[in-house]
């Protein structure tokens, strides 16, 4: 199997200078023999050499083919000249961005989601990009969409029951690494180097977005209430311990239970309380 190889071209400026000298010599000979034959011959040769000139811009390349046979790739920027019969195909070596369209797929648990990725890539092997793939830019786009569909099926969008599980929403590092490895494997045959791949757009599909938002809000409320109750229990325990240690007041089990109940209502309530001040005895 053929691979990319560098082609050593001739400087275009040197060929231009040589053509000028040849044409001047032909013109001088034609004058000397009083016949334009040499001027015409050298003029035809000059015209025949013109297709051999080409430019290579920085971070660009030109693939050369002679009668269906790959001759090499010119990557050095500048003004070049090669065999005029070579066919030439320019391939950019610059890093390129691809922001895929948001596609609708199902995640690991079957929830419909919308997902899109951002891919940074560049051509690394011009032979593969030119001859192993019909259209390498279209190939990159299609393979990226396929990789996104595969990735979405490997992870759930979110997991409310198991926070340790990797999800599309929270496991950015692991998910993006998996996406990048998948794309590297898929695009290697086209001579494409994947510089970076990451999720750019992620959301629930519109038909379930409202329900999932409500579920997230409910989970957040439950988590917040758990923290509030946990803190309230600690505060009540601390209050009882201080009262007992400082011997401020002696409380029997019934009054302790009443105090705990009142403190829990005050600390866990979601509205401001209106306290009733007891100015009498403990029995009131």
N, C-alpha and C positions, 0 to 999 in steps of 0.2 A: 504494500500500500504506500502510495506516495505521500510525502509530507512537505511542509513549507520549506523553501530554500531561498536564500538571498541571490539576487541577480546583480552582477556588476555591470552597470551601464556605462556609457561614454558620456562625458560632460557635453552638454548641448552647446556651450560656448565654444569649445574646441572644434566641434563639427561646423558650426556657423563660420568660424574663422577659416577653416579649411575650404569650405564651399566658396567663400569670397575669393580666396586665393586662386582656386581652380577656375572660377568664372573670369577673373581678371586675366589669368593666363590664356584662357580660351579667347577672350576678346582681343588680346594682343596678337595671338597667332592668326586670328581671322583678319586683322588689319594687315599683318605682314603678308599673307597669301592672297589678300583681296577677296576673301570668301567668308561668308558668315557661318560656314558649316560647323566649326568648332564652337562658336557661340551658341548655336542651336542645340548641339549635342550636350554641352555642359549645362545649358538651361533645362533640358529635359531631365538630366541627372539630378539637378537641384530640386526640381518639382517632385521627382520620385523619392527624394530623401526627406521631404517635408513631413510625411506622416510619422516619421520616426521620432519627432520631437514631442516631448510632453513635460509637464510640470508635476512635481510632488510637493504638496503643502506639508507643513509640520503636522505630525501625528496623523499622517495619511499614508496610503500605500497604493501601488499599482501592480496588479497581477498580469503577467505576460503569458500569452499563449500563441504558439506557432502551429498553424494547421491542425488544431485540436490537441496539441501536446503542450503540457505545462512546462514553461521554461524557467520560471522563478518569480520572485516578488521584489520590487524596488521599494524600500522603506525610507531611504535617505532623502531628505527634502532637498529640492533644488531643480535645476534645469537639466534634463537628460535627453539622450538620444540612443535609440536601439534600432534593431532591424525594422525597416518600414513595414514588413509583412507581419510583424507581431500585432496581435489584437490585444487591447488593453482594457482592464476593468479596475476602476478606482474603488477602494474599500477604506473606509474611515477607521482609524485606530483610536479615536477619541472615546472617552468615557461617555456613555449615553444613559439618560434617564427614561424609564418606562413606568408610567403610572397607569396601572390596569383599570379597566372599568369595574365598577362595583357589580359583582355577580351574586345571584341569589342561590344559596346552597343550604344543605342541612348539616348541622354540627353532629358531634358524636352521638348525642342523645336524641337526634331527630328534630331539633328546633330549627325553623327556617331563619337564616341570618343573611345579612348583606356584608360582603367582605371584598376588599381590594388591596393590592400590594404596590409597593414602590420598589423598583428594581434598578440598580446601577450596574451596567455591564459594558464590556468592550470586546472587540474582536482581538483574539490572541493568535489564532492560526488562520492565516488568510487562505491557505489551500482548502481547508475544511469548509470555511465560510463560503468560498466561491464555487466549490465543486461537489462537496458532500451534501449540501442543502440547496434546494431550488431558490429559496428566498430567505436569507438568514434573519432579516428583520421581522418578517411575518412569523417565522419559526419561533423566535424569541417570544413574541406576543402569545401565540397559541400554547406553547409549552408553559408559559407563566400562568395562564388561566387554568391549565390542567393541574399544575402543581398546587394552586390555590384550592381547587376543589378537593384534591387529595388531603391537603393539610386540614381543611375544615372538618373532614370526617374523622380525624384522629383525636381531636380535642373538643370538649364541650365549650360553649360560649362562656358559661359561668357555672359554678357549682355552689349551691347554698348549703349543702349537707356536709361536704368534705372540703374544707379550706386548703388542705394539703395537696389536693389534686391540681395538676397543671391545667390551666384553662386558657382560652384564646385572649380573654380580657386581662388576666393578671399575670400570666406566664410569658411576658414579652421576650425575655432573654432566650428561654428554651424554645419557644415557638418560632421566633425569628431564625434561630440557629438551624432548626429542623427545616424551615422553608429554604434557607440558603443552601443547605446540603442537598436538598432535593433538586433545586434548580441547577446546581453545579453538575449533578449527575445527568440531568436531562439535556443541558446545553453543551456538554463537553463534546459531543459528536459534531457540533457545528463550529467548533473552534472558538466558543464564546467563554470569556472569563467573567464570572460573577463577582463583582466587587462588594456589593451589599444588597441584601434583600430584607425587607421588613413590611409588616402590616401597616397600611396607610389609612384604611377605612374599615371600621368594624361596628356593626349595629344589628339589633334584631330586625327582622323583616317587619314592615308596617302592620301586618295583620295580627302580630302578637306583641308588638312593642309596648302597647298600653298595659296589657296584662303582666308582662315581665317587669315593667317599671313599678307596678303596684306590688309585685312580689319582692322586689328589691327594697322598696320602702318599708314593707312589713318586716323584712329581715333586719333592716337597720333599726326599726323601732324596738323589736325584740332584743337586739343586742344592746341597745342603749338602756332599756329597762333592766336588763340583767346586770349591767354595771351599776345602775342606780341602786338596785336592791342590795347588791353585794356591798356597796359603800355604806348604805343605810344600816345594814346589820353590823358592820364594823363600828360605826359611830354609836349605835345603841349599846353595844358591848362595852365600848370605851366609857360611855357615860355611866353605866351601872358600876363598872369597876372603880371609877373615880369617886362616885358617891359612897361606895362601900369603904374604899381606902381612906378617904378624908373624913369619914364618919359624919357626913353632913346630915344625913337622915337615914333612919333604919326603915327598910321596906320589907314587908312580908311578901310571900310569893304572889298573892293576889294583886297587891299594888305594883309589884314589878311587872306583872303581865299587863296591867292597865297602862303603865308607863311605856312599855315596849310597843303596845298597840298605838298609843298616841304619837310616839316618835316616828314609827313607821309610816303612819298616815301623813305626818308633816313632811318627812323626808322623801317619800315616794310619790306624793301627789303631784299631778301636773298643773295644779292651780294653786294660787296663793291661799294660805289658810287664814282664818279669822280666829285667833286664839281667845279663849275665855280665861280671864285671870281669876284664880282662886285666892281670895283674900282671907279665907277662913281657915279651918283645920283640914287635916288630911282626909278626914271622913266626908268632907263635902265634895 
